[in-house]
């Protein structure tokens, strides 16, 4: 399959979490959030090696968990040994992979783990070295529309809002996605947040919201973005869930012994808290609510 970039269509499919145990991670998410498992745990064989995976719907978006096969030390284990459990990659479904790869390679972007099957499916990844620390997968399906697994309707309680990337230069991140991706819309230009502790901006890529966060113009001891980048490099920092019954969810988490950090209500009356990565398989999960939802 090959064609013009103008005919390329893409949609974000899932965010992937590298874990030591899919069963334990699934138990955590199903206990505290209204999730729907999308498939049974399945073995997959890729260029990087065989592994198990399972995904679920959470707030209208798919979250995938990946683990190495029992007794094996593959790419998942290597990732965890280096960074710990946590956000591993973003996956995008696409109707035609070749034009995207041609554009990426022409621009000097490093493409890794390309694989094609006789069925017409194909996959390739943008190296984190070229994408601000984020590993991004493209997945071409033989019939882009027929193969799409529709997300269930929102339940009104939880919405998966965005994935946040910690970067050194937000405008450069914007430019990268505008150059190589489809249907990019700038939602918020880079700006300093209300307490001047970091800078942020939002874009939509094929309808999916990405947040970029950067150190403030004058970093202080509270520069959490800078600390993250110094420890891990640029990359996926957290994802955000918009919660309707905010206090109920936070109380249930705390009652279950889950560490909830930085609970506060801002000047607009919006509630915010974070689930510690220590209790969420390396993932920093931001919980957010507004007076309208409450």
Buried (B, 14 or more C-beta within 10 A) or exposed (E): EEEEEEEBEBBBBBBBBBBBEBEEBBEBBBEBBBBEEBEEBEEEEBEBBEBBBBBBBBBBBBBBBBBBBEEEEBBBBBBBEEBBBBBBBBBBBBBBBBBBBEBBEEEEBEBBBEEEEEEEBBBBBBBBEBBBBBBBBBBBBEEBEEEEEEBEEEEEBBBBBBBBBBBBBBEEBBEBBEEBBBEBEEEEEBEBEEEEBBBBBBBBBBEBBBBBBBBBEEEEEEBEBBBBBEEBBBBBBBBBBBBBBBEEBBEBBEEEEBEBEEBEEEEEEBBBBBBBBEBBBBBBBBBBBBEEBE
